[in-house]
Amino acid sequence: MPPRRNFGRTWWGRAWVDALEQRAKLDPNRLPRGRTYARKGTVSELHFGAGEMTARVRGSRPQPYKVTITMRTFTDGEWDTLLGVVGTQLGHAAALLDGELPAALTEQAREAGADLLPGPGDLRPRCSCPDSANPCKHVAAVYYLVADEVDRDPFTLFLLRGRPRADVLAELRSRRAPARGERPKLPKRVDEGLTPRAAYARRPGAIPALPPPPRVAGPPAILDLDPPPSTGWTAEMLSSLAADAASLARDLLTGGAKAAELTFEEDLARRAAARTGSDFTALATAAEVPARDLVLWAEAWREAGRTGVAVVRETWQPGPGPLAEAQAVLAEAGLPGTPKVWRNRLTQGELQLRYGQDARWYRFIRVGTEWRLDGPPSASPVDLAY
């Protein structure tokens, strides 16, 4: 079974999806069906213009529906604000030309009152289908497919606000160039600092924010010599412990699991998730856990952390509501076989959905005789059925 389709490969593509689902005040009950339509490849002829996007979407009728979505364009004052934000740092324009959208730019623009991403009332859709809901599933499908274009070219957000890439770049160039007859501005005088008396007289400012944690933990230092043989330790063993401590420290910085709260099985899964080959086998042997089980725990930790390990290892009995919803979703998906319900697990053919005690759904696929966790969890079974 192929992996399900996600929307937003870059952070700015995901920001578009987040704005749709959280800030644009769209009907949250209509968006899941739109995601399903988008994943099925029903959208075609997607075109973008200044403040507008159009597409064709296949539905239940032979003739595709026509979708037109207009987005509120910026006023001249808002454009002046946005271009002023872009021009404050040379790196902003350079990043845009390199196909990237700086997070600082979008945040500064939003704070200044020129938000590139859609807010309440910014999107006005029309669809030729008979569904009067706003948005209908055809419009919602187009909303999600826009994330692909935003991934490819962040200038799409500028176009939807009313100005194409060429106009934006031309305006930025004109702002940087001095007017005819105007003398170039001299560099500002270097600040020579403060006297001790003036420094102590100042009120302390706000503590600056910490820099973001690294994406991965760094490697430990290499030990030249092994510890004394009487300790039973080797340099390789100490390096492994140091690497694990660095990884756990990074998890703590990013709000991950706290070591003091992890059970033995959870901490074992966390450590196994970073090991391969003989190191993995040695860990399973030392912990007296079958390597087959530890493989499943490690995969679950990589996808969903503690809750992923719990849904692999445990069963429980939820109320009938969530299971009934998932049964209806699987029936609509048209998967072969008859749904089988056991406690928090719903199985149909090669697909199994498990309901966790965190009120999220987890998708499993059959690999041989085992069920393997297939991706991160979702609050809705619709996201996992296709």
Buried (B, 14 or more C-beta within 10 A) or exposed (E): EEEBBBBBEBBBBBBBBBBBBEBBEBEEEBBBBBBBBBBEEBBEEBEBEBBBBBBBBBBEEEEBBBBBBBBBBBEEEBBBBBBBBBBEBEEBBEBBEEEBBBEBBBEBBBEEEBBBBBEEEBBEBEBBBEBEBBBBBBBBBBBBBBBBBBBEBBBBBBBBBBBBBEBBBEBBEEEEEEEEEEEEEEEEEEEEEEEEEEEEEEEEEEEEEEEEBEEEBEEBEEEEEEEEEEEEEEEEBBBBEBBBEBBBBBBEEEEBBEBEEBEEBBBBBBBBBBBEEEBBEEBBEEBEBEEEBBBBBBBBBBBBBBBBBBBBBEEEEEEEEBBEBBBEBBEEBEBEEEBEBEEBBBBBBBBBBBBBEBEBBBBBBBEEEEBBBBBBBBEBBBBBBB
